[in-house]
């Protein structure tokens, strides 16, 4: 639900801004989204005893270095509409929007065995060619029995499970007999 609301705000914001401005706004909202990982900050923002004016001042002070009237107006609007809690969703959606416009995506490779840098580059280059994008992959050690590639923003999830491949080979041999 938050993503849908965030997309509406982003759409309205994007109509009057260039790419550089959107990237600046995205970096500001990414920093704000990191504040929401702090429990004390969330307690203050969620506290009904803290006035909307105080919440607005806290957030505006946090983004003062950006010196952007568009960011300030959006913060004021979010406070006024009691939608401060969608700031992390706005940051996430802005980053997705930038990734779509620049065709630059990040993904994760999960495996229980170490994957070489060369293999990671080949996977990245292959997926990049396939989807006409630049994809950078990061290795994550996991207990997955095989290899799993996940590029969330592109909606790609590819996995090769050793147990699944073994069962398919056995199934194929049984059918051949």
PyMOL commands that set and color helices and strands:
alter all, ss='L'
color gray80, all
select helices_A, chain A and resi 2-14+19-35+39-46+52-62+64-66+69-80+84-102+117-130+152-154+162-176
alter helices_A, ss='H'
color red, helices_A
select strands_A, chain A and resi 104-111+134-141+146-151+156-161
alter strands_A, ss='S'
color yellow, strands_A
deselect
rebuild
show_as cartoon
